[in-house]
């Protein structure tokens, strides 16, 4: 049996995993108003916010180290088994939230969830490097990233709807089981990399392998020339690696500011309950979805037009950050809830325009055996940055004013631009350092 366009089936399945990923991680924030009434009825509003922040910090910290751990795991065992381990564990951890009785048990289950969910990103980056030629990687990454946005769109109203029929405990069980079902098509479809997959057509195999940056186009099976796959120590000695790591650490907290705090913001600023949050809270993720597609299509269009990778990536990354800047500042006084969620949609549009191209940088710079490692370190740095901002939010917003958090977000967008332009003078395949 052969399947045409097998690479797009693979990335579509990973995008679906990302949808499930975001439904699972979003459940706590959407259900939080019900959870606190059940488990923390005597705490003040500020104490409840701090409890939520503390549990979220545990998740991010675990997620940060999970990125580095799973970056190595995916490089060692490959994407097929790596995704089985990642999504299998995170689905069970999600269901286990039903048994949480307080801060400690929630923190334990969030820690397991964070470590396992972290595998999704280095796994997707490695799959992208394995399955796509250079000119299609930004679009593939955009499709994958759109899964996060679609997950956000679906998660908030879906979880709010499920609360009509189920307790918050059963909602966790239901959404946890969905991830286990995803494993079935993944195991069946992704039998091997494109070089040896039995279902891939000869034409697609040649197209993928000869379109990757270190392949010999004269060979119909894309025999690889020597790639630059540095050791971890050498990888971390290159300033280009730090450009990717710092850009990720700066840009990612903006996303997590909204992922964690949109439902809490709507509840605190506009007095919404879970059902009202379900009506408004999905809107920002529509902007994220279109941004993911736009960033990928723009990069692909420019590459097909003859632009080099350096010019294309820097244009798209910079454009996305410049879209975010005025919108983040506008959140200082957004007016009513409808205007607020529309401005948030613009911010997340800009974010997704940028992030897909930032996440493609490891495969632009290094060989496939090093992509997961750099993606893992960049993801860990990104989550540590998000941890810092999440820890600050209860302090910055103690009086109900979220403006300081949004101003910090705008500053981080500027830092991301600077990291890419200064530390990566030219985005191109790197060569080994000459030994003195």
ABEGO torsion letter per residue (X at the ends): XBBBGAAAAAAAAAAAAAAAAAAAAAAAAAAAAAAAAAABAABBAAAAAAAAAAAAAAAAAAAAAAAAAAAAAAAAAEAAAAAAAAAAAAAAAAAAAAABABAAAAAAAAAAAAAAAAAAAAAAAAAAAAABBAAAAAAAAAAAAAAAAAAAAAAAAAAAAAAAABBAAAAAAAAAAAAAAAAAAAAAABABBAAABAABBAAAAAAAAAABAABBAABAAGBBBBBBBBBAAAAAABAAAAAAAAAAAAAAAAAAAAAAAAAAAAAAAAGBBAAAAAAAAAAAAAAAAAAAAAAAAAAAAAAAAGBBAAAAAAAAAAAAAAAAAAAAAAAABAEBAAAAAAAAAAAAAAAAAAAAAAAAAAAAABBAAAAAAAAAAAAAAAAAAAAAAAAAAAAAAAAGBAAAAAAAAAAAAAAAAAAAAAABABBBBBBBBBBX
